[in-house]
């Protein structure tokens, strides 16, 4: 079984479990700021929880779209390392941002891992054309990912989209970057 398939199945299974989960258990698995209930396992557990079916679907679609080619190039073990380095990079970045901003909110979702895979795709296949769904604008992968990272940074600095961990997305990209640099 490919790493991408395993991650999609694991996230989907975790979401089904989440639907029947006691609120106290759910609260112990999301990523909390250091002074608000943080526990070490949350550095990974948060990435298998989602805020709803649309959140899960978007993340798993992104993982499927870009992860298959990245895994075909890097191999299963390297894909696994890349994804979890991205998840950890996203979590650590979110903890730093939460400590600096003093906003006691929980974080959940696979977006940090998916953003790391997206960065790996752009680095590995920079000239491949990606066509956005809306608006349908074709562009090379390196440009798409650069613009997306710039948008995440801008929205994070502006504090837009409360509830979206923009800096965690960038932390996921940073985690992937570290893994990719070590492979060369």
ABEGO torsion letter per residue (X at the ends): XBAAAAAAAAAAAAAAAAAABBAAAAAAABBBBAAAGBBAAAAAAAAABBAEAAAAAAAAAAAAAAAAAAAAAAEAAAAAAAAAAAAAAAAAAAAAAAAAAGBBBBBBEAAAAAAAAAAAAAAABAABBBBBAOBBBBBBAAAAAAAAAAAAAAAAAAGBGBGBBAAAAAAAAAAAAAAAAAAX
